Amino acid sequence: MTDLLARSDAAAALQDLMDTLDQASWSMDLGDDQIAATSPLAGDPVAVVRINLQLQLRGLPMTDQSYEQIFANPQDSTDLTLKFNSGGVENTSFDLRLGAPELRRDGVAAFFPDDDYSSAIAPQAPRAPASSYVTQQGAGSWPQVTPAPTPQASGGQLDTTGSFTGTVLMDPRGALHVTSGLVPRARKRLASEMVGPALETMALTIQTGPVLFDDERVQMPIPATASASAGGNWSWLTATAHTAGAWQELSPQPATDTATISPAPRRLEDGWLVLTPQPDDD
């Protein structure tokens, strides 16, 4: 966000990024049973995911098996030095495509290569951009990888030579698709235990109103969520005066399907529904 806000057109750039996120969310289905049910109330969730993509060969690359290419010096029958002519495949860069907008439940909205956050690259850029901050993924912006002969690790650190490293903005309810044109499309999802607990323990404040009340009680339909069923509490928060700290918090009663006529006077009130999750004793 620092690079975005430092732009002279920061407001337009932020709007383009928000439009990109909103556009990507249209391929998602709400109410995923693996993700907390509070996410539709809070809006579409966005996960910031750090990725490293590698194209790994199964062992050494294939080499030219013709007689002239097997030995380094085929004219000398005493020289058995092997040539290992792979055609340079291990030094060739291959393009990747992040995201698959044509597929349902693809969660990729945008990504940033390496540690460069001066601009975002999106599988689907805004249709009417207001800035140059978000660009369409394509020629010149494809992530690239160079094949690695064998997976190597040194000192507990994975060898990332020739790989692509970046940061992805994605919907945690969807999948990250990577297409290379060489191997079948790869599909990865975030583990639900990494996402669900965070959304389950998220306190929500939802602007609501106007709501019709009587003078005796606060009664309204209460959203059914996984957090509430697990012991979370809904409350009604409203301002009582135009001064700091002048707030009133009440416990709303769920509305019923029975129509009644109360002699008490009615009032219209704006406020906020607040969901406070139950703390996890563990």
C-alpha positions as CSV (number, residue, x, y, z in Angstrom):
1,M,0.0,0.0,0.0
2,T,2.9,2.3,0.6
3,D,3.8,2.4,-3.1
4,L,0.2,2.9,-4.1
5,L,-0.4,5.8,-1.8
6,A,2.8,7.4,-2.9
7,R,1.5,7.9,-6.4
8,S,0.2,11.2,-7.6
9,D,-3.0,9.5,-8.7
10,A,-3.4,7.4,-5.6
11,A,-7.2,7.7,-5.4
12,A,-7.6,6.5,-9.0
13,A,-5.1,3.7,-8.5
14,L,-6.9,2.5,-5.4
15,Q,-10.2,2.6,-7.2
16,D,-8.7,0.5,-10.0
17,L,-7.4,-2.1,-7.5
18,M,-10.8,-2.2,-5.8
19,D,-12.5,-2.7,-9.1
20,T,-10.1,-5.5,-10.0
21,L,-10.9,-7.3,-6.7
22,D,-14.6,-6.8,-7.2
23,Q,-14.4,-8.1,-10.7
24,A,-12.6,-11.3,-9.6
25,S,-15.2,-12.0,-6.9
26,W,-17.9,-12.6,-9.5
27,S,-16.6,-16.1,-10.2
28,M,-16.9,-17.1,-6.5
29,D,-19.8,-18.8,-4.8
30,L,-20.8,-17.5,-1.4
31,G,-21.5,-19.8,1.5
32,D,-18.5,-22.1,1.0
33,D,-18.8,-24.8,3.8
34,Q,-15.0,-24.6,4.3
35,I,-15.0,-20.9,5.1
36,A,-16.7,-19.1,7.9
37,A,-20.2,-18.0,7.2
38,T,-19.5,-14.5,8.4
39,S,-17.5,-13.7,5.2
40,P,-20.6,-12.7,3.2
41,L,-21.5,-10.2,5.9
42,A,-18.0,-8.7,6.1
43,G,-17.6,-8.6,2.3
44,D,-15.5,-10.6,0.0
45,P,-12.3,-11.7,1.8
46,V,-8.9,-11.1,0.3
47,A,-5.8,-13.2,1.2
48,V,-2.3,-11.8,0.6
49,V,-0.3,-14.9,-0.4
50,R,3.4,-15.2,-1.0
51,I,4.2,-17.7,-3.7
52,N,7.2,-19.3,-5.3
53,L,6.7,-21.2,-8.6
54,Q,9.3,-23.6,-10.0
55,L,9.4,-25.8,-13.1
56,Q,11.3,-28.9,-11.9
57,L,12.6,-31.7,-14.1
58,R,12.5,-35.3,-13.0
59,G,16.3,-35.7,-12.8
60,L,18.6,-34.4,-15.5
61,P,17.3,-33.0,-18.8
62,M,17.1,-35.3,-21.8
63,T,20.1,-35.1,-24.1
64,D,20.6,-35.7,-27.8
65,Q,21.3,-39.5,-28.2
66,S,22.8,-39.4,-31.7
67,Y,26.3,-40.7,-32.0
68,E,27.8,-37.3,-32.9
69,Q,26.2,-35.7,-29.8
70,I,27.0,-38.3,-27.2
71,F,30.7,-37.8,-27.0
72,A,32.5,-34.5,-26.7
73,N,35.1,-35.6,-29.3
74,P,33.6,-38.3,-31.4
75,Q,36.6,-38.4,-33.7
76,D,38.8,-39.7,-30.9
77,S,37.8,-43.2,-29.9
78,T,39.9,-43.0,-26.8
79,D,38.2,-39.9,-25.5
80,L,35.0,-41.0,-23.7
81,T,34.0,-37.6,-22.3
82,L,30.3,-37.2,-22.6
83,K,28.8,-34.1,-24.3
84,F,25.4,-33.9,-22.6
85,N,23.8,-31.8,-25.3
86,S,20.3,-30.9,-23.9
87,G,19.6,-28.3,-26.5
88,G,19.8,-25.6,-23.8
89,V,16.4,-26.4,-22.3
90,E,17.7,-25.8,-18.8
91,N,18.6,-22.2,-19.8
92,T,15.3,-21.5,-21.5
93,S,12.7,-19.3,-19.8
94,F,9.0,-20.4,-20.1
95,D,6.0,-18.2,-19.6
96,L,3.4,-18.9,-17.0
97,R,-0.1,-17.6,-16.6
98,L,-1.4,-16.9,-13.1
99,G,-5.2,-17.2,-12.7
100,A,-7.9,-18.6,-15.0
101,P,-10.8,-16.2,-15.2
102,E,-12.6,-18.6,-17.5
103,L,-12.9,-21.1,-14.7
104,R,-15.5,-20.9,-11.9
105,R,-14.0,-20.5,-8.4
106,D,-10.6,-19.1,-9.6
107,G,-9.6,-16.8,-6.8
108,V,-6.7,-14.9,-8.4
109,A,-7.4,-11.1,-8.6
110,A,-3.9,-9.6,-9.1
111,F,-0.3,-10.2,-8.4
112,F,3.0,-8.4,-7.8
113,P,6.2,-9.9,-9.2
114,D,9.2,-10.2,-6.8
115,D,8.9,-7.3,-4.3
116,D,7.8,-4.7,-6.7
117,Y,4.5,-3.1,-5.6
118,S,4.6,-0.1,-7.8
119,S,2.0,-1.7,-10.1
120,A,-0.3,-4.7,-10.1
121,I,-0.8,-7.3,-12.8
122,A,-4.3,-8.8,-13.2
123,P,-5.7,-11.7,-15.2
124,Q,-8.6,-9.3,-15.9
125,A,-7.8,-5.6,-15.7
126,P,-10.6,-3.0,-15.0
127,R,-12.7,-2.4,-18.1
128,A,-12.4,1.4,-17.7
129,P,-9.2,2.1,-15.7
130,A,-8.7,5.5,-14.2
131,S,-5.0,5.0,-13.8
132,S,-2.1,2.8,-15.0
133,Y,-1.7,1.1,-11.7
134,V,-3.4,-2.2,-12.7
135,T,-2.2,-3.7,-16.0
136,Q,-3.5,-6.7,-18.0
137,Q,-1.4,-9.9,-17.7
138,G,0.0,-10.6,-21.2
139,A,3.1,-10.3,-23.4
140,G,5.9,-8.7,-21.3
141,S,4.3,-9.4,-18.0
142,W,4.0,-13.2,-17.9
143,P,5.8,-14.7,-14.9
144,Q,8.7,-16.7,-16.2
145,V,10.6,-19.8,-14.9
146,T,13.7,-21.7,-15.9
147,P,13.7,-25.5,-15.5
148,A,15.6,-26.8,-12.6
149,P,17.4,-30.2,-13.3
150,T,16.7,-31.5,-9.8
151,P,15.1,-30.1,-6.6
152,Q,17.9,-28.9,-4.4
153,A,18.0,-27.7,-0.8
154,S,20.9,-26.1,1.0
155,G,20.9,-25.4,4.7
156,G,17.2,-25.9,4.9
157,Q,16.5,-23.3,2.2
158,L,14.9,-24.3,-1.1
159,D,17.0,-23.4,-4.1
160,T,14.9,-20.8,-5.9
161,T,17.2,-20.3,-8.9
162,G,15.2,-19.8,-12.0
163,S,11.9,-19.6,-10.2
164,F,9.2,-16.9,-9.9
165,T,8.5,-15.3,-6.6
166,G,5.7,-12.9,-6.1
167,T,2.7,-11.8,-4.0
168,V,-0.8,-12.7,-5.0
169,L,-4.1,-11.1,-4.0
170,M,-6.7,-13.8,-4.1
171,D,-10.1,-14.9,-2.6
172,P,-9.3,-17.6,0.0
173,R,-12.5,-19.4,-1.1
174,G,-11.1,-20.0,-4.5
175,A,-8.1,-21.6,-6.1
176,L,-4.9,-20.4,-7.6
177,H,-4.4,-21.8,-11.1
178,V,-1.1,-21.8,-12.9
179,T,-0.9,-22.6,-16.6
180,S,2.4,-23.3,-18.4
181,G,1.6,-24.9,-21.7
182,L,4.1,-27.6,-20.9
183,V,2.5,-29.6,-18.1
184,P,-1.1,-29.9,-16.9
185,R,-2.5,-26.8,-15.2
186,A,-1.7,-26.7,-11.5
187,R,-4.4,-25.9,-9.0
188,K,-3.8,-25.0,-5.4
189,R,-6.1,-23.9,-2.6
190,L,-5.4,-22.4,0.8
191,A,-6.0,-24.8,3.6
192,S,-9.3,-24.0,5.3
193,E,-7.7,-24.2,8.7
194,M,-5.5,-21.3,7.7
195,V,-8.4,-19.1,6.7
196,G,-11.5,-20.3,8.6
197,P,-10.4,-19.5,12.1
198,A,-9.4,-16.0,11.2
199,L,-12.8,-15.2,9.7
200,E,-14.6,-17.0,12.5
201,T,-13.0,-14.7,15.2
202,M,-13.5,-11.5,13.2
203,A,-15.6,-8.9,15.0
204,L,-18.1,-7.4,12.6
205,T,-19.8,-4.0,12.6
206,I,-22.5,-3.6,10.0
207,Q,-24.3,-0.4,9.4
208,T,-28.0,-1.0,9.5
209,G,-31.1,1.1,9.1
210,P,-33.5,2.7,9.3
211,V,-35.1,0.1,11.6
212,L,-38.6,0.4,13.0
213,F,-38.6,0.0,16.8
214,D,-41.0,0.6,19.7
215,D,-40.1,2.2,23.0
216,E,-39.9,-1.1,24.9
217,R,-37.4,-3.2,23.1
218,V,-35.0,-3.6,20.1
219,Q,-36.3,-6.3,17.9
220,M,-35.1,-7.2,14.4
221,P,-34.1,-10.2,12.2
222,I,-30.7,-11.4,13.4
223,P,-28.3,-12.9,10.8
224,A,-27.5,-16.6,11.4
225,T,-23.7,-17.1,11.3
226,A,-21.3,-19.8,12.4
227,S,-19.8,-17.3,14.9
228,A,-23.2,-16.6,16.5
229,S,-24.1,-20.3,16.7
230,A,-20.7,-21.0,18.4
231,G,-21.5,-18.5,21.2
232,G,-20.9,-15.1,19.6
233,N,-23.1,-12.2,20.6
234,W,-25.1,-9.7,18.5
235,S,-25.6,-6.2,19.9
236,W,-27.2,-3.0,18.6
237,L,-25.1,0.1,18.7
238,T,-26.5,3.5,18.2
239,A,-25.5,7.1,18.9
240,T,-27.4,9.0,21.6
241,A,-25.9,12.4,21.0
242,H,-23.5,14.3,18.7
243,T,-20.7,14.1,21.2
244,A,-17.8,11.7,21.6
245,G,-18.6,8.6,23.5
246,A,-22.3,9.1,23.4
247,W,-23.2,5.5,22.4
248,Q,-25.8,3.1,23.6
249,E,-25.4,-0.7,23.2
250,L,-28.4,-3.0,23.6
251,S,-29.1,-6.7,23.1
252,P,-31.5,-7.1,20.2
253,Q,-34.3,-9.7,20.4
254,P,-34.9,-11.8,17.2
255,A,-38.0,-10.9,15.3
256,T,-40.8,-13.4,15.1
257,D,-43.2,-14.3,12.2
258,T,-46.2,-13.2,14.3
259,A,-47.7,-9.9,13.4
260,T,-48.7,-7.8,16.4
261,I,-50.1,-4.3,16.9
262,S,-48.4,-2.5,19.8
263,P,-50.0,0.6,21.4
264,A,-46.5,1.9,22.1
265,P,-45.3,4.7,19.7
266,R,-42.8,3.7,17.0
267,R,-39.5,5.2,16.1
268,L,-37.1,4.9,13.2
269,E,-33.5,4.4,14.2
270,D,-30.1,4.0,12.4
271,G,-27.3,2.1,14.0
272,W,-24.9,-0.7,13.7
273,L,-25.2,-4.5,14.3
274,V,-22.1,-5.7,16.1
275,L,-21.1,-9.3,16.2
276,T,-18.6,-10.1,19.0
277,P,-17.2,-13.7,18.6
278,Q,-16.9,-15.9,21.6
279,P,-13.3,-16.1,22.7
280,D,-11.6,-19.5,22.2
281,D,-10.6,-20.9,25.6
282,D,-7.9,-23.0,23.9
